[in-house]
Amino acid sequence: MSTLFNALVSKDAPTLRRALEPINVLRDADRTMTYDKDAMIERLTAYDYQHATLLEGFGQLAFIQIDANHVLKIKYHEGEPYAIYIRHLEDESYRRLKIDIAYHGDAYYGFQKQKHFSPTVQETIEDVLVHLLNHPFSLTPAGRTDKGVHARKQVIHLDTYSPLSDKQILDKMNTMLPNDIVALHINSVPRVFHARYDAVMKTYEYRIAKERNPFMAHTAYYAGDLNSDILRKVLKQIEGTHDFKGLAKDTKGTKTIRTIESVRVYETDAWIQVYIQSAGFLRHMVRIIVGGAIRDTKKGTTTIRDALKNPVANQPKYMAPAQGLYLYDITY
């Protein structure tokens, strides 16, 4: 990062070319997409970096404040930069907040605000923040969860003019929010950060209870006797890149090729925990995968194998209930 920054400041074209070698695309402030290295150098060196500063980055993101109105964002993958985005920001008076949220989804019609269903997690958070911030705002989540689904870590961003500090907003939010929603962390981030588009990996947990327990009824799914070793073997089939059309819902017009980075299955005295990690999921994909895997484990069927071998939308689907699913983590 320092090599690229110094090359930009000094407008050292040869060094800049070497630093840009892994970069696949530059999206300039006018939204023009550039793929040619010479054109990238021409566009990047057109800016004045005399007062440029490196901003604090995190995860797979790095930021450069070019001037008062332009911020440059670099995205990395496995330590190598692959994309640059420049954004023009006319209003200098607001700051962008990144907020990590946890919630128990049983009482809500999913995360996203809806016209005919209430309450949702989003509207509950917005009702609190509109009182704290005292101005209208737009809230952007990393993703949506369905009715009854929980989150150990959901991420949102929003822009605010509030003079309250990050800690003051955090403390006041948790005083005003219901007990089933908690703001875990708030910090101001560069204004080109995007909760949804900058996420590089999502992890979901599905929790299966090993006994019928009324105190787990809304936090785990009791599936009867289940052999975790067989379940693990069944689920390992989804690792890698596949067409998941047969293991998702409402996929019309959607690209259905996805890569599952890892599947992990752990067993404790109380439950079996399934963790599935990918850069992107289709609608109801995790619940349908888990539901099919549970069926295959208990009945010796080949639901998962058949859906991967013959990826058609009308494959039989066995969706596990919402209460066992958690949005577990989002990484940037």
Secondary structure as UniProt FT lines:
FT   HELIX           2..10
FT   HELIX           13..19
FT   TURN            20..22
FT   STRAND          25..27
FT   TURN            29..30
FT   STRAND          33..34
FT   HELIX           37..44
FT   TURN            45..46
FT   TURN            50..51
FT   STRAND          53..58
FT   TURN            59..60
FT   STRAND          61..67
FT   TURN            68..69
FT   STRAND          70..77
FT   TURN            78..79
FT   STRAND          80..88
FT   STRAND          95..103
FT   HELIX           105..107
FT   HELIX           121..133
FT   STRAND          140..141
FT   TURN            147..148
FT   STRAND          150..160
FT   HELIX           166..176
FT   TURN            179..180
FT   STRAND          181..189
FT   TURN            191..192
FT   TURN            195..198
FT   STRAND          201..209
FT   HELIX           214..216
FT   TURN            217..219
FT   STRAND          221..222
FT   HELIX           228..235
FT   HELIX           236..238
FT   STRAND          240..243
FT   HELIX           245..247
FT   TURN            252..253
FT   STRAND          257..267
FT   STRAND          271..278
FT   TURN            283..284
FT   HELIX           285..299
FT   HELIX           303..309
FT   TURN            313..314
FT   HELIX           322..324
FT   STRAND          325..331
//
